[in-house]
Amino acid sequence: MNKEDIFSLIKWNIYIVETDIVILFIIALILGENVIGYFFTLLLIEAAIVFLLGSALETSSSLFFGKIREHVFHSKEKWSLEKYDEERKRALPYVILGLFLLLEAFILSFIMG
C-alpha cells in the first residue's frame, strides 16, 4: 500500500463518520431524543459490513471457490496464486477501513460512554 491508498482510506473513513453524524442528527430532530449512543452501534455495524466485503473479495478468489467454479460451472479460468495475491491486495483496503471503524467505535465508546 502506498501513501495515496492510506489517504484514500482516511478520506472514506471521514465520509462514513460524517454520514453517520448527519443521519443521527436527522433522527434526533425527528424523535427529539438523545441518539449519541447509536453512533457506536452504527460504527460497529459498518465495520462488520466492510470486514464482510473484504473477506468476501478474498474468499471468492481462494482455491476452494476456484475449484467450485471450475467443476460446477465448467469455467475455463484456472486458479493461480498470482490472481489470488491480486485479490488479496484488492481486499486489503476494506479490511483496513473496517479496522479503522472498529477502533473508532471502541475509542469513542470508552471516551464518551
C-alpha positions as CSV (number, residue, x, y, z in Angstrom):
1,M,0.0,0.0,0.0
2,N,1.2,3.4,-0.8
3,K,0.5,6.9,0.7
4,E,-2.3,7.6,-1.7
5,D,-4.2,4.4,-0.6
6,I,-3.9,5.3,3.0
7,F,-5.1,8.9,2.4
8,S,-8.0,7.4,0.4
9,L,-8.9,5.1,3.3
10,I,-8.8,8.0,5.7
11,K,-11.0,10.1,3.4
12,W,-13.5,7.2,3.1
13,N,-13.5,6.9,6.9
14,I,-14.3,10.6,7.3
15,Y,-17.1,10.3,4.8
16,I,-18.6,7.4,6.7
17,V,-18.4,9.2,10.1
18,E,-19.8,12.4,8.6
19,T,-22.7,10.4,7.1
20,D,-23.4,8.8,10.4
21,I,-23.4,12.1,12.2
22,V,-25.9,13.6,9.6
23,I,-28.2,10.5,9.9
24,L,-28.2,10.7,13.7
25,F,-28.8,14.4,13.7
26,I,-31.8,14.0,11.4
27,I,-33.1,11.1,13.7
28,A,-32.5,13.3,16.8
29,L,-34.5,16.1,15.2
30,I,-37.4,13.8,14.3
31,L,-37.5,11.8,17.5
32,G,-36.5,14.6,19.8
33,E,-34.2,12.4,22.0
34,N,-30.6,11.8,22.6
35,V,-29.2,9.3,20.0
36,I,-25.5,9.6,20.6
37,G,-25.4,6.0,21.9
38,Y,-26.5,4.8,18.4
39,F,-23.3,6.3,16.9
40,F,-21.2,3.5,18.3
41,T,-23.7,0.9,17.1
42,L,-23.6,2.4,13.6
43,L,-19.8,2.3,13.6
44,L,-19.8,-1.3,14.7
45,I,-22.4,-2.3,12.1
46,E,-20.4,-0.5,9.3
47,A,-17.2,-2.1,10.4
48,A,-18.8,-5.5,10.2
49,I,-20.1,-4.8,6.7
50,V,-16.7,-3.6,5.5
51,F,-15.0,-6.6,7.0
52,L,-17.6,-8.8,5.3
53,L,-17.0,-7.2,1.9
54,G,-13.2,-7.5,2.3
55,S,-13.3,-11.1,3.3
56,A,-15.8,-12.0,0.6
57,L,-13.4,-10.5,-2.0
58,E,-10.5,-12.5,-0.7
59,T,-12.5,-15.7,-0.2
60,S,-14.1,-15.6,-3.7
61,S,-10.6,-16.0,-5.2
62,S,-9.5,-18.8,-3.0
63,L,-8.6,-22.3,-4.2
64,F,-11.8,-23.8,-2.9
65,F,-14.1,-21.4,-4.8
66,G,-11.8,-21.6,-7.8
67,K,-12.2,-25.4,-8.0
68,I,-16.0,-25.0,-7.5
69,R,-16.2,-22.6,-10.4
70,E,-14.1,-25.0,-12.5
71,H,-16.1,-28.2,-11.7
72,V,-19.6,-27.0,-11.2
73,F,-19.8,-24.1,-13.6
74,H,-17.3,-25.6,-16.1
75,S,-15.3,-22.4,-16.1
76,K,-12.2,-22.3,-18.3
77,E,-10.5,-19.9,-15.9
78,K,-7.8,-21.8,-13.8
79,W,-6.9,-20.8,-10.3
80,S,-3.5,-19.3,-9.9
81,L,-1.5,-17.9,-7.0
82,E,-0.9,-14.6,-8.8
83,K,-4.7,-14.0,-9.2
84,Y,-5.2,-14.8,-5.5
85,D,-2.5,-12.4,-4.5
86,E,-4.1,-9.7,-6.6
87,E,-7.5,-10.3,-5.0
88,R,-5.9,-10.2,-1.5
89,K,-4.3,-6.8,-2.4
90,R,-7.8,-5.6,-3.6
91,A,-9.4,-6.8,-0.3
92,L,-6.7,-5.2,2.0
93,P,-8.2,-1.6,1.9
94,Y,-11.6,-3.0,3.0
95,V,-10.0,-4.8,5.9
96,I,-8.0,-1.7,7.0
97,L,-11.1,0.5,6.7
98,G,-13.0,-1.9,8.8
99,L,-10.2,-1.8,11.4
100,F,-10.3,2.0,11.4
101,L,-14.1,1.9,12.0
102,L,-13.8,-0.7,14.7
103,L,-11.1,1.2,16.6
104,E,-13.0,4.4,16.4
105,A,-16.1,2.7,17.8
106,F,-14.0,1.3,20.7
107,I,-12.2,4.5,21.4
108,L,-15.3,6.7,21.3
109,S,-17.3,4.3,23.4
110,F,-14.6,4.4,26.1
111,I,-14.2,8.2,25.9
112,M,-17.9,9.1,25.8
113,G,-19.5,6.0,27.3
